[in-house]
Amino acid sequence: MNEPLIDPATALCDPEVLLGEAGKLTSGLLPELEAAKAALLDLSAAAPGSWDIARGYGDTVHRARVATGESLQFVLEQVQRVIDDLAATAHAVRDADQRAADAAPRTDSAG
């Protein structure tokens, strides 16, 4: 089952898990979305010929292709934002952990 990235019981966040998820999205989902966008086909302007009804359908197909491409671009941008946010959160957690470790009082082992 999917484990939560943030454990609500302890309010701890593992930066490695966040970076791992960002990596999965970067290497898995983004390329698939980019490939889908690149694979969109369009009718050539000459495909419908001179028949006005066919030209109307051709125009509809073209508009649908443009809208689909724009939608895929929007999704790509949103996924990239999620990736960026995951990475930023992971780095913020690491930085906060480091600052906390640096500020923690040191105990002298000599007593």
BAFI-3210 file (N, C-alpha, C; in Angstrom, 3 decimals, decimal comma, padded with zeros to 6 digits):
// residues 111
n [1|2|3|4|5|6|7|8|9|10|11|12|13|14|15|16|17|18|19|20|21|22|23|24|25|26|27|28|29|30|31|32|33|34|35|36|37|38|39|40|41|42|43|44|45|46|47|48|49|50|51|52|53|54|55|56|57|58|59|60|61|62|63|64|65|66|67|68|69|70|71|72|73|74|75|76|77|78|79|80|81|82|83|84|85|86|87|88|89|90|91|92|93|94|95|96|97|98|99|100|101|102|103|104|105|106|107|108|109|110|111]
n.u [000,846|000,362|002,533|002,295|003,916|004,498|004,530|001,815|001,575|003,992|004,802|006,989|009,115|010,556|013,205|014,513|012,598|010,790|012,442|012,879|010,305|009,952|011,928|010,886|008,627|009,897|011,449|009,624|006,776|006,853|008,348|006,532|004,258|005,354|005,988|003,440|002,382|004,063|003,321|000,884|-001,302|-002,105|-004,370|-003,410|-003,523|-004,509|-005,867|-008,782|-009,609|-011,549|-014,127|-016,614|-017,908|-016,208|-013,953|-014,834|-014,996|-012,297|-011,251|-012,357|-011,062|-008,462|-008,664|-009,301|-006,965|-005,131|-006,222|-005,944|-003,156|-002,517|-003,726|-002,230|000,228|-000,344|-000,780|001,792|003,246|002,073|002,751|005,506|005,644|004,833|006,952|009,065|008,185|008,232|010,987|011,944|010,752|011,992|014,659|014,385|013,658|015,981|017,805|016,683|016,927|019,704|020,342|019,117|020,617|023,093|022,536|021,932|022,628|025,889|027,215|029,687|031,883|033,776|032,801]
n.v [-001,179|002,356|004,351|007,114|010,225|011,982|011,374|011,484|010,928|011,420|013,694|013,855|014,192|012,542|013,462|011,992|010,249|012,029|013,126|010,799|010,245|012,508|011,977|009,652|010,698|012,446|010,742|008,884|009,694|012,314|011,950|010,266|011,880|013,926|012,449|011,688|014,166|014,861|012,932|013,606|013,765|015,532|016,616|017,098|020,182|019,723|017,347|017,134|017,832|019,564|019,636|021,168|020,348|018,348|019,906|021,424|019,426|018,805|021,199|021,087|018,823|019,787|021,910|020,391|018,935|020,970|021,908|019,605|019,372|021,740|021,163|018,937|020,223|021,934|020,020|018,878|021,091|021,358|018,925|019,258|021,370|020,066|018,266|020,088|021,284|019,083|018,555|021,015|021,047|018,800|019,672|021,874|020,612|019,120|021,254|022,498|020,434|020,300|022,860|022,651|020,613|021,861|023,868|022,545|021,902|021,003|018,161|017,572|014,978|014,504|015,201]
n.w [000,000|-000,405|001,380|003,592|002,791|004,735|008,080|010,003|012,725|013,946|012,777|011,151|008,366|005,721|003,881|001,897|000,944|-000,205|-002,229|-003,650|-004,636|-006,231|-008,093|-009,296|-010,566|-012,322|-013,921|-014,808|-015,201|-016,419|-018,928|-020,267|-020,543|-022,111|-024,400|-025,195|-025,862|-027,983|-029,772|-030,766|-033,430|-036,425|-038,941|-042,279|-044,107|-046,616|-046,426|-046,095|-048,602|-051,070|-050,263|-048,473|-046,072|-045,149|-044,762|-042,623|-040,636|-040,579|-039,604|-037,044|-036,035|-036,028|-034,143|-031,893|-031,614|-031,030|-028,613|-027,047|-027,013|-025,637|-023,198|-022,363|-022,096|-019,963|-017,934|-017,853|-016,885|-014,347|-013,135|-013,120|-011,319|-008,982|-008,696|-008,338|-005,948|-004,186|-004,142|-003,145|-000,610|000,515|000,574|002,264|004,631|005,131|005,461|007,732|009,593|009,694|010,685|013,175|014,303|014,414|016,240|018,527|021,943|022,895|024,441|026,760|026,680|028,558|030,935]
ca.u [000,000|001,116|002,809|002,287|005,230|004,660|003,886|001,058|001,734|005,226|005,015|008,320|009,130|011,827|013,562|014,900|011,355|010,289|013,303|012,618|009,044|010,219|012,692|009,966|007,820|010,782|011,909|008,525|005,580|007,144|008,634|005,320|003,426|006,019|005,830|002,041|002,218|004,777|002,678|-000,400|-001,354|-003,010|-004,640|-002,791|-004,527|-005,066|-006,552|-010,222|-009,926|-012,293|-015,494|-016,762|-018,246|-014,973|-013,086|-015,352|-014,519|-010,849|-011,024|-012,693|-009,966|-007,314|-008,918|-009,219|-005,543|-004,518|-006,712|-005,319|-001,761|-002,482|-004,058|-001,052|001,242|-000,765|-000,508|003,251|003,660|001,613|003,592|006,810|005,499|004,817|008,334|009,836|007,744|008,770|012,428|012,127|010,403|013,053|015,841|014,069|013,725|017,413|018,403|016,182|017,568|021,104|020,375|018,775|021,768|024,145|022,136|021,729|023,742|026,852|027,572|031,120|032,020|034,726|032,003]
ca.v [000,000|003,609|004,921|008,584|010,850|012,630|010,574|012,419|010,617|012,021|014,934|013,811|014,096|011,990|014,124|011,008|009,740|013,086|013,180|009,576|010,427|013,491|011,266|008,766|011,535|012,994|009,718|008,052|010,365|013,425|011,500|009,730|013,016|014,588|011,579|011,785|015,462|014,808|011,963|014,099|013,878|016,539|016,445|018,101|021,121|019,175|016,083|017,094|018,169|020,812|019,457|022,096|019,640|017,704|020,968|021,736|018,372|018,983|022,310|020,587|017,941|020,634|022,590|019,376|018,619|022,110|021,903|018,471|019,755|022,741|020,473|018,164|021,172|022,356|018,909|018,826|022,186|021,067|017,841|019,851|022,132|019,091|017,795|021,186|021,449|017,958|018,776|022,173|020,625|017,907|020,484|022,688|019,721|018,861|022,476|022,690|019,417|020,685|024,014|022,168|019,856|022,837|024,680|021,698|022,022|019,916|017,638|017,257|013,595|014,438|015,322]
ca.w [000,000|-000,419|002,685|003,526|002,748|006,038|009,109|010,851|014,148|014,462|012,024|010,559|006,911|005,273|002,627|000,883|000,349|-001,087|-003,411|-004,412|-005,361|-007,285|-009,118|-010,026|-011,460|-013,346|-014,859|-015,278|-015,705|-017,340|-020,295|-020,890|-020,937|-023,232|-025,568|-025,626|-026,519|-029,255|-030,658|-031,256|-034,887|-036,956|-040,364|-043,147|-044,633|-047,853|-046,156|-046,371|-049,992|-051,277|-049,787|-047,347|-044,835|-044,711|-044,238|-041,290|-039,739|-040,473|-038,669|-035,713|-035,630|-035,733|-032,864|-030,837|-031,448|-030,342|-027,227|-026,365|-026,790|-024,569|-021,947|-021,974|-021,634|-018,626|-017,017|-017,717|-016,007|-012,987|-012,623|-012,833|-010,073|-007,885|-008,565|-007,746|-004,563|-003,413|-003,961|-002,267|000,750|000,990|000,890|003,440|005,797|005,379|005,999|009,093|010,421|009,879|011,604|014,513|014,791|014,713|017,391|019,710|022,901|022,855|025,767|026,864|027,124|029,684|032,134]
c.u [000,891|001,281|002,787|003,718|005,540|003,870|003,136|001,234|002,961|005,544|006,436|008,197|010,515|012,185|013,938|013,671|010,794|011,120|013,121|011,347|009,214|010,986|011,822|009,122|008,661|011,159|010,782|007,402|005,879|007,468|007,400|004,399|004,033|005,882|004,406|001,802|002,878|004,081|001,333|-000,330|-002,343|-003,246|-003,880|-003,902|-005,203|-005,907|-008,046|-010,584|-010,700|-013,731|-015,670|-017,100|-016,994|-014,002|-013,524|-014,912|-013,011|-010,496|-011,299|-011,581|-008,743|-007,491|-008,813|-007,761|-004,832|-004,941|-006,085|-003,859|-001,624|-002,785|-002,878|000,059|000,922|-000,454|000,999|003,747|003,251|002,444|004,977|006,760|005,509|006,231|009,184|009,479|008,260|010,249|012,684|011,809|011,485|014,286|015,603|014,147|015,183|018,086|017,968|016,806|019,018|021,221|020,067|019,945|022,896|023,824|021,977|022,909|024,619|027,107|029,028|031,259|032,980|034,023|032,051]
c.v [001,241|004,128|006,429|009,123|011,561|011,807|011,508|012,154|011,300|013,353|015,011|013,612|013,612|012,608|013,137|010,432|010,772|013,172|011,942|009,689|011,436|012,833|010,340|009,562|012,055|011,942|008,892|008,821|011,469|012,947|010,941|010,855|013,748|013,770|011,645|013,094|015,452|013,897|012,440|014,298|014,966|016,209|017,492|018,993|020,560|017,926|016,102|017,400|019,469|020,735|020,255|021,391|018,949|018,741|021,375|020,698|018,485|020,101|021,877|019,690|018,773|021,344|021,609|019,016|019,734|022,123|020,767|018,782|020,765|022,101|019,650|019,077|021,661|021,271|018,771|019,894|021,918|019,956|018,387|020,670|021,206|018,586|018,859|021,385|020,318|018,166|019,934|021,808|019,731|018,709|021,366|021,848|019,420|020,074|022,702|021,677|019,798|021,863|023,573|021,405|020,809|023,636|023,859|021,841|020,776|019,429|017,244|015,854|013,463|014,665|016,633]
c.w [000,000|000,999|002,569|003,516|004,056|007,040|010,051|012,340|014,728|013,801|011,480|009,057|006,502|003,930|001,530|000,186|-000,621|-002,368|-004,284|-005,241|-006,492|-008,433|-009,948|-011,015|-012,624|-014,381|-015,451|-015,950|-016,712|-018,754|-021,015|-021,359|-022,131|-024,511|-026,103|-026,371|-027,897|-030,265|-031,197|-032,768|-035,282|-038,427|-041,152|-043,695|-045,879|-047,614|-046,470|-047,823|-050,071|-050,770|-048,504|-046,036|-044,287|-044,158|-042,825|-040,268|-039,532|-039,508|-037,225|-035,185|-035,249|-034,391|-031,695|-030,557|-030,684|-028,879|-026,430|-026,065|-025,668|-023,212|-021,454|-021,467|-020,227|-017,598|-016,789|-016,747|-014,557|-012,362|-012,280|-011,554|-008,862|-007,630|-007,875|-006,274|-003,676|-003,120|-003,001|-000,816|001,331|001,384|002,113|004,709|006,146|006,017|007,446|010,041|010,718|010,843|013,029|015,120|015,183|015,977|018,661|020,652|022,848|024,292|025,729|027,422|028,308|031,010|032,717]
res [m|n|e|p|l|i|d|p|a|t|a|l|c|d|p|e|v|l|l|g|e|a|g|k|l|t|s|g|l|l|p|e|l|e|a|a|k|a|a|l|l|d|l|s|a|a|a|p|g|s|w|d|i|a|r|g|y|g|d|t|v|h|r|a|r|v|a|t|g|e|s|l|q|f|v|l|e|q|v|q|r|v|i|d|d|l|a|a|t|a|h|a|v|r|d|a|d|q|r|a|a|d|a|a|p|r|t|d|s|a|g]
***
